[in-house]
Amino acid sequence: MAPIVKRQRLHQYIEIANNHDIDLLLDYVENSMSPYVPYNKWDDHEFIAEMEARVKSLENGTDKGHTWEEVKEMARQALSAKKAK
């Protein structure tokens, strides 16, 4: 069977499927295609929730955060400590 015919048949099944069948089809396709689909953090609800929580804690002062200079200095110190071992 030609790929175009296979695609047409899939489209036909999708058009007539009920909600339960659509969920099953989607789960199957996503699970089988996941190794080939790159991870997009902006589609990850847990990632987005974590980022929103971090922004909120910075904005309300719960977390003071670090300046870019502080981050670079911490990285330098960590690298120096690793080299010293």
Buried (B, 14 or more C-beta within 10 A) or exposed (E): EEEEEEEEEEEEEEEEBEEEEEEEBEEEEEEEEEEEEEEEEEEEEEEEEEEEEEEEEEEEEEEEEEEEEEEEEEEEEEEEEEEEE
